[in-house]
Amino acid sequence: TRSGDSDEQDRDGVGEHERLAIVLSEPVAEEAEVYLAYGRDPQAEEILLDALKQNPRRAAIYLKLLEVYAKRGDRAKFDQYLRTLSELTGEQGPDWTMALAIGQRAWPQDERFAT
């Protein structure tokens, strides 16, 4: 698997969406990706929320949920899970950076997501 592979060439050559799939390299992520690809974000949300119950400290699950809520334009839920991710990451590191990037794409006018 590529989950332990993190050299710079891979990071630069892999898009954010694919990077999340690598980070989440588990069946729930693959299932969520399929649902998202077919515009079935309610089903993706459901399986991600179920996964979160099993792994409440798993930042990658929060990131995928943030993608769902950003795509849907659901600012309230996005902010709710962003707050939790903020607490988990201390607003530092690659997971936090990716969360800000997701927010910036969805709401470019929001200064909270400025990099």
Buried (B, 14 or more C-beta within 10 A) or exposed (E): EEEEEEEEEEEEEBEEEEBBBBBBEBEBBEBBBEBBEEEEBEBBBEBBEEBBEEEEEBBBBBBBBBBBBBBBEBBEBBEEBBEBBBEBBEEEEBBBEBBBBBBBEBBEEEEEBEE
